[in-house]
Amino acid sequence: MTRPLRLHKFLAQCGIASRRKAEELIASGQVSVDGEVVREMGTSIVPGRNVVTCGGIPVTESEPLVYYLLNKPKGYVTTLSDPQNRPIVTSLIKDCQARLFPVGRLDFDTEGALILTNDGDLAQKIQHPSHETRKTYEARIKGRPTREKLTSLERGIMLDGRMTSPSRVTVLGGHADHTLVSITIHEGRKHQVKKMFAAIGHPVVSLRRTAYGRLELGNLPTGSYRRLYPVDLKKLFL
């Protein structure tokens, strides 16, 4: 006998979205069970017995799990739809029939490494603070920050009423009015890197994510992607 399953977990296992995003879909009234819109987070269903739809489309189980690393270009949104009709990142994956979603987000004007998958459990693991998945960025910032300012970022600064976790910052180069730095963090606050550098008086001019853990973007061209395999996924948590 099939055991009941929380609705948001069922949606994640079926590749609709991460568990967090699935909760947002439920709260916004986009999910129905047996023809009735459900908004309660604690709702459970029995797979194969209850009919679940998302956005009016039936949700089915057992879609093969797939994983891609995309070098996201600027000018794409990391959502599954956009009211402003801006291009979405999933449209860049041309040879996959699975219902992919991005793991986490990159701003419209930020480029670089982005994982797309239909594995809600992996997405949850990557984004959950307890796993402390490291994310590395290259930021071009205004001015020439002092070592003291960069050390303050490494130790943690107050942002939006709470301290950031320790980070690692390395100067890669620069000119008279700009500096190129690498920063590694494991939190996922909205606009975190931009806010951190703005807080020390050196706003970000451009931003590019280069790695998750030890899974590096490498020389993957902008707008291109590659399939990920178990050996790649292990690098996420190293």
C-alpha positions as MATLAB code, in Angstrom:
seq = 'MTRPLRLHKFLAQCGIASRRKAEELIASGQVSVDGEVVREMGTSIVPGRNVVTCGGIPVTESEPLVYYLLNKPKGYVTTLSDPQNRPIVTSLIKDCQARLFPVGRLDFDTEGALILTNDGDLAQKIQHPSHETRKTYEARIKGRPTREKLTSLERGIMLDGRMTSPSRVTVLGGHADHTLVSITIHEGRKHQVKKMFAAIGHPVVSLRRTAYGRLELGNLPTGSYRRLYPVDLKKLFL';
ca = [
       0.000    0.000    0.000;
       1.325    3.416   -0.999;
       1.976    5.626    2.015;
       0.726    9.224    2.232;
       3.192   11.891    1.227;
       3.290   15.603    1.978;
       2.151   17.527   -1.074;
       5.230   19.743   -1.335;
       7.517   16.696   -1.124;
       5.490   14.897   -3.790;
       5.845   17.876   -6.132;
       9.603   17.945   -5.529;
       9.984   14.208   -6.152;
       8.075   14.578   -9.414;
      10.493   17.240  -10.592;
       8.111   20.190  -10.453;
      10.338   22.352   -8.237;
      12.447   22.295   -5.103;
      10.513   21.754   -1.869;
      10.793   25.447   -1.019;
       9.493   26.497   -4.430;
       6.776   23.845   -4.250;
       5.538   25.446   -1.037;
       5.338   28.782   -2.874;
       3.342   27.154   -5.695;
       0.911   25.706   -3.155;
       0.532   28.987   -1.268;
      -0.168   30.857   -4.514;
      -3.069   28.549   -5.394;
      -1.431   26.867   -8.392;
      -1.796   23.306   -7.052;
      -4.998   21.254   -6.971;
      -5.769   17.872   -5.462;
      -8.727   15.978   -6.943;
      -9.926   19.168   -8.595;
      -9.787   21.338   -5.468;
      -7.221   24.111   -4.997;
      -5.038   23.431   -1.951;
      -3.141   26.136   -0.083;
      -2.388   24.396    3.223;
       1.256   23.396    3.709;
       0.488   20.281    5.739;
      -1.677   18.615    3.096;
      -0.846   14.962    2.378;
      -1.756   12.928   -0.692;
      -1.493    9.293   -1.721;
       0.426    8.972   -4.998;
      -1.590    7.049   -7.555;
      -4.828    7.613   -5.671;
      -5.112   11.406   -5.569;
      -4.967   13.420   -8.788;
      -2.556   16.330   -8.420;
      -2.263   19.158  -10.933;
       0.053   22.154  -11.035;
      -0.943   25.055  -13.233;
      -3.696   22.849  -14.620;
      -1.245   20.154  -15.775;
      -1.361   16.688  -14.181;
       1.663   15.790  -12.064;
       3.059   12.298  -12.597;
       5.788   10.304  -10.886;
       8.918    8.494  -12.009;
      10.443   11.000  -14.401;
      14.165   10.133  -14.753;
      16.351   12.480  -12.741;
      18.676   14.655  -14.802;
      21.194   17.354  -13.947;
      22.775   20.161  -15.971;
      25.346   22.853  -15.306;
      24.527   26.009  -17.274;
      26.698   29.077  -17.803;
      23.835   31.517  -17.429;
      24.052   34.667  -19.566;
      22.909   38.061  -18.389;
      19.349   38.923  -19.344;
      17.683   35.671  -18.218;
      15.520   35.118  -15.141;
      15.887   32.077  -12.890;
      12.150   31.489  -12.487;
       9.800   29.157  -14.353;
       7.751   32.043  -15.731;
       7.999   35.820  -15.839;
       5.146   38.369  -15.889;
       7.376   40.744  -17.854;
       7.944   38.085  -20.535;
      11.709   38.125  -20.052;
      13.563   34.990  -21.231;
      13.857   32.183  -18.669;
      16.919   29.996  -18.125;
      15.152   26.691  -18.798;
      14.622   27.783  -22.407;
      18.384   27.435  -22.949;
      18.308   23.643  -22.426;
      17.376   22.330  -25.860;
      17.786   18.556  -25.701;
      15.887   17.568  -22.559;
      12.188   16.738  -22.221;
      12.225   16.698  -18.392;
      10.601   19.535  -16.468;
      13.700   21.298  -15.231;
      13.954   24.054  -12.663;
      16.936   26.119  -11.490;
      18.508   25.409   -8.098;
      18.491   28.732   -6.298;
      18.698   31.972   -8.223;
      21.003   34.289  -10.077;
      19.947   37.889  -10.643;
      18.810   39.036  -14.092;
      22.119   40.855  -14.597;
      24.305   38.131  -13.042;
      25.881   35.348  -15.051;
      27.667   32.105  -14.408;
      27.189   28.648  -12.915;
      23.593   27.525  -12.433;
      22.379   23.980  -11.838;
      19.127   22.915  -13.474;
      17.474   19.644  -12.525;
      14.198   17.871  -11.842;
      15.511   16.432   -8.565;
      13.753   18.308   -5.774;
      15.596   16.435   -3.030;
      19.012   17.419   -4.379;
      17.863   21.017   -4.784;
      16.720   21.029   -1.169;
      20.057   19.622   -0.017;
      22.071   22.215   -1.968;
      20.041   25.114   -0.617;
      19.623   23.975    2.987;
      21.945   25.906    5.339;
      22.928   22.759    7.249;
      24.911   21.451    4.262;
      26.823   24.724    3.835;
      27.246   24.268    0.081;
      29.946   26.724   -0.963;
      29.308   29.077   -3.869;
      32.161   31.028   -5.440;
      31.744   34.266   -7.372;
      33.961   36.636   -9.310;
      32.897   40.216   -8.647;
      34.162   43.345  -10.362;
      33.742   46.107   -7.805;
      34.253   49.849   -7.805;
      37.432   51.217   -6.282;
      40.287   49.500   -4.464;
      39.180   48.062   -1.110;
      41.678   47.883    1.717;
      42.681   44.550    3.180;
      40.929   45.629    6.372;
      37.609   45.968    4.548;
      37.976   42.592    2.861;
      38.870   40.991    6.180;
      35.642   42.374    7.651;
      33.725   40.500    4.947;
      35.632   37.325    5.727;
      34.786   37.604    9.419;
      31.144   38.541    8.797;
      29.246   41.813    8.689;
      25.790   42.929    9.715;
      23.297   42.728    6.844;
      19.574   43.265    7.238;
      19.779   42.861   10.982;
      21.918   39.732   11.204;
      25.520   38.752   10.699;
      26.764   37.038    7.593;
      28.674   33.802    7.990;
      32.444   33.787    7.420;
      33.525   33.960    3.786;
      36.744   33.801    1.794;
      37.839   36.790   -0.318;
      40.781   36.920   -2.735;
      41.906   39.836   -4.893;
      42.432   38.633   -8.475;
      43.495   41.909  -10.061;
      42.240   45.328  -10.957;
      42.786   48.814  -12.339;
      42.725   52.298  -10.883;
      38.945   52.413  -10.513;
      37.936   48.731  -10.374;
      39.029   45.562   -8.576;
      38.350   41.939   -9.516;
      37.812   39.716   -6.494;
      36.785   36.140   -5.797;
      34.399   35.536   -2.893;
      33.165   32.209   -1.527;
      30.069   32.044    0.674;
      27.723   29.269    1.764;
      24.621   31.289    2.522;
      21.876   32.054    0.048;
      20.438   35.413    1.022;
      18.914   37.507   -1.729;
      21.481   39.802   -3.409;
      23.955   38.799   -0.692;
      27.223   39.358   -2.544;
      26.071   42.700   -3.920;
      24.926   43.817   -0.488;
      28.178   42.747    1.161;
      30.368   44.806   -1.128;
      27.977   47.760   -1.043;
      28.194   47.674    2.755;
      31.956   48.287    2.648;
      31.616   51.067    0.072;
      32.615   49.156   -3.066;
      29.478   48.386   -5.135;
      29.473   45.463   -7.554;
      29.767   46.403  -11.222;
      29.441   42.854  -12.576;
      29.004   39.445  -10.972;
      29.643   35.900  -12.146;
      29.259   32.648  -10.213;
      32.138   30.309  -10.988;
      31.539   27.235   -8.804;
      29.313   25.241   -6.469;
      31.617   23.482   -4.006;
      34.310   21.998   -6.240;
      32.035   21.817   -9.276;
      33.590   24.532  -11.393;
      32.254   26.338  -14.441;
      35.660   26.089  -16.099;
      35.732   27.107  -19.753;
      32.057   26.386  -20.449;
      30.957   29.135  -22.880;
      28.268   31.628  -21.868;
      24.827   30.253  -22.705;
      26.141   26.681  -22.972;
      25.544   23.754  -20.629;
      26.720   20.240  -19.912;
      25.122   17.158  -18.418;
      26.157   16.295  -14.863;
      26.805   12.768  -13.611;
      27.275   11.236  -10.131;
      30.998   12.042  -10.130;
      30.097   15.706  -10.727;
      27.374   15.804   -8.086;
      29.807   14.566   -5.420;
      31.844   17.735   -5.961;
      28.938   19.898   -4.778;
      29.494   18.979   -1.141;
      33.288   18.730   -0.998;
];
